[in-house]
Amino acid sequence: MDSSDVKALLLGLLGTFLTLQAYNQTYMDTTYCMLLGFVVLLVAWGVKEGVIPL
């Protein structure tokens, strides 16, 4: 696995975690948590495709 693949995988897991936690937490609005998770997933996709160097 390439270094960018590992970084993208970790970012994808973080985005998935944030998205799934939207319904199990109370410190952040559900919509904001879902949006944040989606943005992190998009960044992970950008890292994987080489659009965003990290």
N, C-alpha and C positions, 0 to 999 in steps of 0.2 A: 504494500500500500504506500502510496505517495504521501508526503507530508500534508499537502493541501487536502487530500482525501480524508485524512484523519481529523484535520481541523474542521472540515465540512461535516463530518459525521458527528463530532462533539457538539458543534453548533446546532445541528439538526436535532440531536437528542435534547439539548437545552430548550429549543423552540417547542418541541413536542411536550416536554415537561411543563413549560409555562402554559401551553394551550390546555393541557389536561387539568392543570391545577386551577383553572379559572372557576370551576364549580366547587372546589374544596377549600377555598380560603376566604377570609373576610377582610384582609388588609388592603385589597385592591379591587376596583370595580371589575365585574366580570367582562364587560366589553373591552376595557382597557387591557386586561390580561390576555384575552384572545387576540387582540390586535398586536400586542407586544410579541406574543408567541409566533404569529404569522410573519411579522417583520424579521424576527430572528431566523425563521425558516427560509425566508427570501435571501437573507444575507448568507446563510449556509449554502444555498443554491448558487449564489454568485461566487462564493469561494470555490465551490466544486467545479464550476465552469471556467474559472480563471478570470472572471470579470472583476472581482474584488481581490486584490492581492493582500494576503494577511500573513 
